[in-house]
């Protein structure tokens, strides 16, 4: 009985530890997800003089940063107002100090 209980506790700890490790490496998921460029409804070019971008929760935007493009579907947590574009930019894309301001989805306002 004791061995069965100990095995169950160890299995639970391993599963919980795996989930925590996954959560630590998937922080951008709180902001949405990278998607295929064909899904973009809007294109934004980021230059040195662009300090912020306004989007709505649910928007899919293709960002062009110094000739490198990535596409993002915004699916943020409620109450999240803004974050640095660099948090979602793929490795090798220098988004500089550009902020993304996310408004609530217009379909759910009211």
Secondary structure, DSSP 8 states (H G I E B T S, - for coil): -HHHHHHHHHHHHHHHHHHHHHHHH-GGGGTEEE--GGG-SEEEEE-TT--EEEEETT-EEEEEETTEEEEEEE---TT--EEEGGGTS-TT---TT-EEEEE--GGG--
